[in-house]
Every structure is written in structure tokens, then in C-alpha cells.
Amino acid sequence: MRILLTGGSGMVGRNLLDHASAREYEILAPRSRELNLLDREAVAEYLRENKPDLLIHAAGRVGGIQANMADPVGFLVENTQMGVHVINEAYRAGISHCINLSSSCVYPRNAPNPLSEDQILTGELEPTNEGYALAKITAMRLCQYISQISGSAHYTTLIPCNLYGRHDKFDPANSHMIPAVIRKIHEARQSNASSVEIWGDGEAQREFMYVEDLADCVFSVAEKMRIGDEVPDVMNVGIGRDYSVNEYYQAVASVIGFEGEFVHNLSKPVGMRQKLIDSTKINQLGWMPSTELSVGIEKTYRFFLEEVTNG
Ligand SMILES: NC(=O)c1ccc[n+]([C@@H]2O[C@H](COP(=O)([O-])OP(=O)(O)OC[C@H]3O[C@@H](n4cnc5c(N)ncnc54)[C@H](OP(=O)(O)O)[C@@H]3O)[C@@H](O)[C@H]2O)c1
């Protein structure tokens, strides 16, 4: 089976390429400079020439609250174009299978938790990353329409909860919560700071999955597609429980050995109060995550020390 993996140099993409199952497939993973997904013609030509059996769409313009709020136009336009170009051109080129990666920001801000797939498009989105969410919803719907109108194409969307792990971004300008907390607490420990600031009251609940578990899930779905098993068109992929922001800070502090205190800055935005997804469908398909939070944080911190701080 030949796979075209978009976003192969990103956090998700690199974990897919590092996964043991990657050896069982021929995987094409062009960088954006080799295949710019904003260039529809180039995408069409690449697909015609290489004819993969499966598209895994893991490319995107991805960032935290600050990056999203600073450039909502870029997040909406680039993610919409990337998704529509590669998914629609894959369909036009006769590619029979697709795994499209979405994000839990597609859920309405006031939807009751745990969030199940049928709640998408039932209410207002969280404004801090609305542009990104609209782009992700468009790509998901496109996959659903393609599967509905074609007798032979199976285009599935996976909606992971928040992710963290090896190859994460640790730069405060575009990092997500766990890598940002790792850097902050690491630096506080290095400088013997007595306290670390937490945005908001720290009571907001978040679900984070170790990214190697997502890679494992993607290959498990790819294998089901390869053998012709039925796969739902949209599936959440989470760990089935969430922790408060304060608990994540404590978990990171205990891995790093920071013994100072935490100070809450109530003037900063916190986003949604809770975002726990319902992973029943993917669990029923036979897949479960396996990495405990403390183990995932330890592996991520080791990656940060070895690859980011070189020490
Ligand atoms: N990170 C998370 O917490 C999280 C959570 C849920 C869902 N997801 C989803 O998972 C997917 C991957 O996220 P990630 O965290 O791995 O992102 P990432 O680390 O920021 O990587 C982004 C990838 O997209 C590629 N890319 C960006 N612009 C491109 C373009 N114009 N043409 C071709 N490729 C382009 C980049 O390629 P180059 O490096 O070659 O430019 C890079 O490989 C996204 O769909 C995201 O929504 C992520």
C-alpha cells in the first residue's frame, strides 16, 4: 500500500514516520517546499503522478491561542485551501482511501461534554480559534460528501484531542499548553525562580494525548481500511478523561523537579472551560491509547532536553 502523508515533517507526521508500522508501507512524505498544498495545480499533478492508495492529511497551519488570535485570516484561508486542494484532488485522481486529521476545536463552545461526533455544527464555535475550526469542518464535510457520493471512496476524519510529545513545538510564540508548560517550568528551575505564572484560575479541564498513541491509532485505521473493514466517517480519538490545567502544571513540575509555587494571572484568556471528547467509536473499533500522562511527559521532557536545549 502506497501512502501520501502530508505534514510529514510536523509533530504528528514525524511520529507517524517513526512508528513501527511505517515500515510496512511505502510512504511518500514531501515537505511543503516540494509540494505546496496551497498550489492546487501542483497537488493535482503530484497525485496523478504518484497515485497513492491512501492519503493521510496531517499538514496544516497549527498554533496555540495566541497564534490563532493574531492571524485568524491566515489560519482560515491556509487550512481551508490545504484541505480542499489535497482531499478534492485525491478524489479526482481516484485515490480510494483518506484519513483526514481534524481537531477538537470543531466542537461548539457550549456543547455538553463528553463531545460526541454528532454535536459538530450544532452551535457557536470558540471565537479564539474559529477560523481554524471552520477550515477543519470544511475538510471533514468534504470527506463525508465524497464518501457519500462515491460508491468506492472511503474518506475518514479523525478528531484527536489535544496532543503533546516528541517533535512538539516549544517556542512560546506558537506552542500548545504542555510544551509551553515544560519550557516555563524548566526555565524556572534553571533560574531558581520561586514561582511560575498560570493563565486564568487553572481550573479549565483539558484532554491531552501522547502523540505516539495518535500515530498508533492512524496506522490501526489504515490497516482496517487495507483489509476492507468498515470504518466510521468521523471518529474522535482521545484518552477518555481530562485533567485541570493546574494538574498538568503539577505533573510537569513533578517530572522536572520544580518545587516552587504557582501564581494565577486572572487577566489572561483561558479558552473553553472543558473539552473532553467521547472516544466510544474508536474504542469500539478496537483501539485504545496506552501512554500514562507521567510517562508521556517524561518522554517529552527528555526530547526537549536532548533536541531543543541540547543538554
Ligand atoms: N498538535 C496538536 O495538538 C494537534 C491536536 C489535534 C489535531 N492536530 C492536527 O494534526 C495535524 C498535524 O498537526 P501538527 O501538530 O503535526 O502540525 P505541525 O507540527 O505544525 O506541522 C505542520 C505540517 O504541515 C506542513 N505544512 C504547512 N503548510 C504547508 C503547505 N502549504 N504545504 C504543505 N505542507 C504544509 C508542514 O510542512 P513543512 O515543515 O515542510 O513546511 C508540517 O509538516 C493538523 O491537522 C492538526 O490540526 C494537531
PDBQT file of the ligand as one rigid body, heavy atoms in Angstrom, charges set to zero:
ROOT
HETATM    1  N1  LIG A 401      -0.660  19.457  17.583  1.00  0.00    +0.000 N 
HETATM    2  C1  LIG A 401      -1.829  19.195  18.164  1.00  0.00    +0.000 C 
HETATM    3  O1  LIG A 401      -2.006  19.329  19.388  1.00  0.00    +0.000 OA
HETATM    4  C2  LIG A 401      -2.980  18.703  17.345  1.00  0.00    +0.000 A 
HETATM    5  C3  LIG A 401      -4.160  18.337  18.017  1.00  0.00    +0.000 A 
HETATM    6  C4  LIG A 401      -5.239  17.884  17.278  1.00  0.00    +0.000 A 
HETATM    7  C5  LIG A 401      -5.140  17.807  15.907  1.00  0.00    +0.000 A 
HETATM    8  N2  LIG A 401      -3.983  18.163  15.280  1.00  0.00    +0.000 N 
HETATM    9  C6  LIG A 401      -3.964  18.095  13.824  1.00  0.00    +0.000 C 
HETATM   10  O2  LIG A 401      -2.907  17.272  13.380  1.00  0.00    +0.000 OA
HETATM   11  C7  LIG A 401      -2.390  17.785  12.142  1.00  0.00    +0.000 C 
HETATM   12  C8  LIG A 401      -0.894  17.951  12.256  1.00  0.00    +0.000 C 
HETATM   13  O3  LIG A 401      -0.574  18.823  13.327  1.00  0.00    +0.000 OA
HETATM   14  P1  LIG A 401       0.938  19.017  13.820  1.00  0.00    +0.000 P 
HETATM   15  O4  LIG A 401       0.870  19.432  15.232  1.00  0.00    +0.000 OA
HETATM   16  O5  LIG A 401       1.748  17.847  13.417  1.00  0.00    +0.000 OA
HETATM   17  O6  LIG A 401       1.389  20.291  12.965  1.00  0.00    +0.000 OA
HETATM   18  P2  LIG A 401       2.853  20.894  12.792  1.00  0.00    +0.000 P 
HETATM   19  O7  LIG A 401       3.837  20.226  13.677  1.00  0.00    +0.000 OA
HETATM   20  O8  LIG A 401       2.722  22.383  12.890  1.00  0.00    +0.000 OA
HETATM   21  O9  LIG A 401       3.235  20.524  11.283  1.00  0.00    +0.000 OA
HETATM   22  C9  LIG A 401       2.603  21.146  10.240  1.00  0.00    +0.000 C 
HETATM   23  C10 LIG A 401       2.967  20.402   8.974  1.00  0.00    +0.000 C 
HETATM   24  O10 LIG A 401       2.186  20.963   7.916  1.00  0.00    +0.000 OA
HETATM   25  C11 LIG A 401       3.039  21.161   6.806  1.00  0.00    +0.000 C 
HETATM   26  N3  LIG A 401       2.578  22.291   6.027  1.00  0.00    +0.000 N 
HETATM   27  C12 LIG A 401       2.271  23.540   6.468  1.00  0.00    +0.000 A 
HETATM   28  N4  LIG A 401       1.945  24.334   5.411  1.00  0.00    +0.000 NA
HETATM   29  C13 LIG A 401       2.038  23.549   4.303  1.00  0.00    +0.000 A 
HETATM   30  C14 LIG A 401       1.832  23.787   2.917  1.00  0.00    +0.000 A 
HETATM   31  N5  LIG A 401       1.464  24.998   2.463  1.00  0.00    +0.000 N 
HETATM   32  N6  LIG A 401       2.030  22.754   2.064  1.00  0.00    +0.000 NA
HETATM   33  C15 LIG A 401       2.411  21.530   2.513  1.00  0.00    +0.000 A 
HETATM   34  N7  LIG A 401       2.615  21.244   3.802  1.00  0.00    +0.000 NA
HETATM   35  C16 LIG A 401       2.433  22.246   4.688  1.00  0.00    +0.000 A 
HETATM   36  C17 LIG A 401       4.420  21.435   7.383  1.00  0.00    +0.000 C 
HETATM   37  O11 LIG A 401       5.378  21.091   6.386  1.00  0.00    +0.000 OA
HETATM   38  P3  LIG A 401       6.839  21.823   6.242  1.00  0.00    +0.000 P 
HETATM   39  O12 LIG A 401       7.510  21.683   7.565  1.00  0.00    +0.000 OA
HETATM   40  O13 LIG A 401       7.521  21.068   5.175  1.00  0.00    +0.000 OA
HETATM   41  O14 LIG A 401       6.547  23.264   5.908  1.00  0.00    +0.000 OA
HETATM   42  C18 LIG A 401       4.426  20.482   8.572  1.00  0.00    +0.000 C 
HETATM   43  O15 LIG A 401       4.870  19.219   8.168  1.00  0.00    +0.000 OA
HETATM   44  C19 LIG A 401      -3.170  19.081  11.864  1.00  0.00    +0.000 C 
HETATM   45  O16 LIG A 401      -4.242  18.787  11.023  1.00  0.00    +0.000 OA
HETATM   46  C20 LIG A 401      -3.713  19.458  13.219  1.00  0.00    +0.000 C 
HETATM   47  O17 LIG A 401      -4.907  20.178  13.111  1.00  0.00    +0.000 OA
HETATM   48  C21 LIG A 401      -2.895  18.596  15.968  1.00  0.00    +0.000 A 
ENDROOT
TORSDOF 0
